[in-house]
Amino acid sequence: MKKNIILCASFILCALTLGSCKQGAKENTDSTQKTEKKEKVKAFVYTSQHRKDKATVTQPVVAFSKKIQSVNEEEFKDNEYIEEVYVHDQVKHITQKAFMGCKNLREVHFDGEVTVINDEAFRGCTSLKRVEVDTWTVGLDAFNGCTSLEFVKFGDKLWWIREGAFAGCTSLKSVLMGITLSKLEDAFQGCTAVEEFSVPNDFKNRIFGDFAQCPNVKRIYILSTEFFKMPKNCTPRPECELFVPDAFVPQFQSNEDWSKFGKIRPLSESDYYTAEGFWKK
């Protein structure tokens, strides 16, 4: 009988301890969740009234109301508070110097197609690191002097990249364009850190010339509808991989000049492009 009482008491004590532990764990979890919610920064929604009042945005994260369909000229020029911007799909135009000189701007999230990123729109945004956008036109000096920019990727609507668009982007490593590019000016002056780039169908000669002074190129993506001879301004490197449309792999591999690349692989094995040279979804 005494043994049963002791066992019963032990069981009760265990249950109370376990309950206390569970309660403590729950309280810790609740506390953590509350802390995370408090720490989560909500985007400041910029409205047409703020525009009318010419209000200065002092919040680090900014989004736009549905009535904002373009970012106006010099609207956020030299703003030192903005660190992150969400460009929702109703915004179709980033006008001249819209974010010029926003030196603390680190991230821009494009949710939809932006028809035009105009002249000097992001010039001098020295903290910006990545640009991934579906746009038709990149204007004059649009990203000039973005010295921290490392990665740029354009969607399949890209048509024109203008003079100086990425001039002075000394940290730029990846330049990924779609097969549709039709007009390209001298846009990449001083971009000597490039490690990978794509060659759109209409620029077989030009692109190789633009990145001829880049000593660290590791991957090149040929986006072409046909096999073609190596351009004179292309310098094959044994440490560089060449990705070509799957249908033309044998021709590139058997060519005396192209075969000097370290390895020739099908585009479908790349992270970005299909066998035909279109974007992977």
C-alpha positions in Angstrom: 0.0 0.0 0.0 2.8 2.4 1.0 4.6 1.5 -2.3 1.5 2.4 -4.2 1.2 5.8 -2.5 4.8 6.6 -3.3 4.4 5.5 -6.9 1.2 7.6 -7.2 2.9 10.7 -5.7 5.9 10.2 -8.1 3.5 10.0 -11.0 1.7 13.2 -10.0 5.0 15.0 -9.4 6.2 13.9 -12.9 3.0 15.0 -14.5 3.2 18.4 -12.8 6.9 18.8 -13.9 6.1 17.8 -17.5 3.1 20.2 -17.5 5.3 23.0 -16.2 8.0 22.2 -18.8 5.3 22.3 -21.6 3.9 25.5 -20.3 7.4 27.0 -20.1 8.2 25.9 -23.6 4.9 27.3 -24.8 5.6 30.6 -23.1 9.0 30.7 -24.6 7.6 30.0 -28.1 4.9 32.7 -27.6 7.5 35.1 -26.4 9.7 34.4 -29.4 6.8 34.7 -31.8 5.8 38.0 -30.2 9.4 39.3 -30.5 9.6 38.2 -34.1 6.4 40.0 -34.9 7.6 43.1 -33.2 10.9 43.0 -35.1 9.2 42.4 -38.5 9.2 45.7 -40.3 6.1 46.6 -42.3 6.5 48.5 -45.5 5.5 52.2 -45.5 2.9 52.6 -48.3 3.6 55.7 -50.4 0.4 57.3 -51.7 -0.7 60.0 -54.1 -1.4 62.2 -51.1 2.3 61.8 -50.0 3.3 62.8 -53.5 1.0 65.8 -53.5 2.4 66.9 -50.2 6.0 66.3 -51.4 6.5 64.3 -48.2 10.0 63.0 -47.4 10.0 59.3 -46.8 11.9 58.5 -43.6 11.0 54.7 -43.4 13.5 52.0 -44.5 11.0 49.9 -46.4 8.7 51.4 -49.0 5.8 50.1 -51.2 3.4 52.0 -53.4 -0.4 52.3 -53.3 -2.5 51.0 -56.2 -3.0 54.6 -57.6 0.8 55.0 -58.1 1.5 53.8 -61.6 4.9 55.5 -62.1 7.7 56.8 -59.9 8.1 60.4 -60.9 11.3 62.3 -61.8 13.6 62.9 -58.8 10.8 61.7 -56.5 13.2 60.0 -54.0 16.4 61.5 -55.2 19.2 61.5 -52.5 16.9 60.0 -49.9 19.2 58.5 -47.2 16.5 56.6 -45.3 15.2 54.2 -47.9 16.8 50.7 -47.8 14.3 48.5 -49.5 11.6 49.2 -52.2 8.7 47.0 -53.4 7.6 47.9 -56.9 4.2 46.3 -57.4 2.9 45.3 -60.8 0.8 48.4 -61.3 4.0 50.5 -61.5 5.1 50.6 -65.2 7.6 53.4 -65.3 10.6 54.4 -63.2 11.3 58.0 -64.5 14.5 60.0 -64.7 16.6 60.2 -61.5 13.7 58.7 -59.5 16.0 57.0 -56.9 19.3 58.7 -57.9 21.7 59.0 -55.0 19.8 56.8 -52.6 23.0 55.5 -51.2 21.5 53.2 -48.6 19.1 51.5 -51.0 20.0 47.8 -50.9 17.1 45.9 -52.4 14.5 46.6 -55.1 11.8 44.0 -55.6 10.0 44.2 -59.0 6.7 42.2 -58.8 5.6 42.8 -62.4 6.7 44.2 -65.8 8.2 47.7 -65.8 8.1 49.1 -69.3 10.9 51.6 -68.8 13.6 52.2 -66.3 14.6 55.7 -67.4 17.8 57.7 -67.5 19.8 57.8 -64.2 16.9 56.2 -62.3 19.2 54.4 -59.9 22.4 56.2 -60.6 24.7 56.3 -57.6 22.8 53.8 -55.5 26.0 52.5 -54.0 24.5 49.9 -51.7 22.2 48.2 -54.3 23.4 44.6 -54.9 20.9 42.8 -57.1 18.5 43.8 -59.9 16.1 41.2 -61.4 13.4 42.9 -63.6 11.2 42.3 -66.6 11.6 45.6 -68.5 11.7 46.8 -72.1 14.2 49.6 -71.9 17.1 50.5 -69.5 17.9 54.2 -69.9 21.0 56.2 -70.1 23.2 55.8 -67.0 20.3 54.0 -65.3 22.5 52.1 -62.8 25.7 54.1 -63.4 28.0 54.0 -60.3 26.2 51.3 -58.4 29.4 50.0 -57.1 28.0 47.2 -55.0 25.8 45.8 -57.7 26.7 42.1 -58.4 23.8 40.5 -60.2 21.5 41.8 -63.0 18.9 39.6 -64.8 16.4 40.8 -67.3 13.2 39.1 -68.5 12.2 38.1 -72.0 10.8 41.5 -72.9 14.2 43.3 -72.9 14.6 45.3 -76.0 17.1 48.1 -75.4 20.0 48.9 -73.1 21.3 52.4 -73.4 24.7 54.2 -73.1 26.3 53.9 -69.7 23.5 51.9 -68.1 25.9 50.0 -65.9 29.0 52.1 -66.2 31.2 52.0 -63.2 29.5 48.9 -61.7 32.9 47.6 -60.5 31.4 44.7 -58.5 29.2 43.3 -61.3 29.6 39.6 -61.7 26.5 38.3 -63.5 24.9 39.9 -66.6 22.0 37.8 -67.8 20.0 39.0 -70.7 17.2 37.4 -72.7 17.4 36.2 -76.3 15.1 39.1 -77.4 17.6 42.0 -76.9 17.5 44.2 -80.1 19.5 47.3 -79.2 22.6 47.6 -77.2 24.7 50.7 -76.7 28.0 51.0 -74.8 26.5 50.1 -71.5 29.1 48.2 -69.4 32.2 50.5 -69.2 34.4 49.6 -66.3 32.6 46.3 -65.5 35.8 44.2 -65.3 34.7 41.9 -62.5 32.1 40.0 -64.6 32.2 36.2 -64.2 29.2 35.1 -66.3 27.2 36.7 -69.1 24.8 35.8 -71.8 25.1 36.5 -75.5 21.7 37.4 -77.1 21.0 36.2 -80.6 21.6 39.6 -82.3 24.8 40.5 -80.5 27.2 37.6 -81.2 30.2 40.0 -81.8 29.3 42.9 -79.6 28.9 41.2 -76.3 32.3 39.4 -76.5 33.9 42.8 -77.1 32.1 44.4 -74.1 33.5 41.8 -71.7 36.9 41.2 -73.4 38.7 42.9 -70.5 37.1 40.7 -67.8 39.9 38.2 -66.6 37.6 36.1 -64.3 34.9 35.0 -66.8 33.8 31.4 -65.8 30.6 30.9 -67.7 29.2 32.2 -71.0 25.7 31.5 -72.3 25.2 31.5 -76.0 21.6 32.3 -77.0 21.5 31.7 -80.7 19.1 30.3 -83.3 22.1 28.9 -85.4 25.7 27.8 -85.1 28.2 30.5 -85.9 32.0 31.0 -86.1 33.8 32.4 -83.1 34.0 36.2 -83.3 37.5 37.7 -83.5 37.1 39.5 -80.2 36.3 36.3 -78.3 39.2 34.9 -76.3 38.5 31.3 -75.3 39.8 30.3 -71.8 40.4 26.7 -70.6 38.9 27.6 -67.2 35.7 29.0 -68.8 32.5 26.9 -69.5 30.5 27.6 -72.6 26.8 26.8 -72.6 25.2 26.6 -76.1 21.7 25.6 -77.4 21.4 21.8 -77.0 20.9 21.3 -80.8 24.3 22.8 -81.6 26.4 21.2 -79.0 28.2 18.8 -81.4 29.0 21.6 -83.8 30.5 23.8 -81.1 32.4 20.9 -79.6 33.9 19.8 -83.0 34.9 23.4 -84.0 38.6 24.1 -83.8 38.2 27.5 -82.2 35.2 26.9 -79.9 36.7 23.7 -78.6 39.5 25.7 -76.9 37.0 26.5 -74.1 37.4 24.4 -71.0 34.0 22.7 -71.5 31.1 23.1 -73.8 27.7 22.1 -72.3 24.0 22.2 -73.3 22.1 25.3 -72.2 19.5 23.0 -70.6 22.2 22.1 -68.0 22.5 25.8 -66.9 20.7 27.3 -64.0 18.9 29.9 -66.2 18.1 28.8 -69.8 16.2 26.1 -71.6 17.6 24.0 -74.5 16.5 26.7 -77.0 17.9 29.6 -75.0 14.7 30.9 -73.4 14.4 31.5 -69.7 13.6 28.6 -67.4 10.4 29.2 -65.5 
